[in-house]
Amino acid sequence: RLIEPLMPGLIVRNATATHFARMQHCFAQSEAARTIDVFEHWDGKLHEALSIATHNGFFVRILELTRQIRDQGEWGRLKAKSLTAPRRAQYEQQHRALVDALRDRDAVAAKLTLISHLDQIQQNLFED
């Protein structure tokens, strides 16, 4: 919540068509996922693609550390407990809106979408 909302400004300045194609691929794969594990894999890959599109080593490393935490058992248990079909659909819509805003080079809309997404995840994981 503190780090990722800083990324859209860099992404809209630095991302290429290849970066956007990778983001598109990641959220398309997450939407097609039939299991939580596969969904989580592609969700993590989307956030990784976002960090790479910043062209900033700090963000790449922070998101790599986040991925390592997500791969630990506790995160998976929290996610499995909280990830309902309606919530997953909401995450997918948020991912699509985020990538669309970034592709449109709208850093403000992307940042607001990302904050909303992260807030929703936090609420679903820890406040239910």
Disulfide bonds with the S-S distance in Angstrom:
none
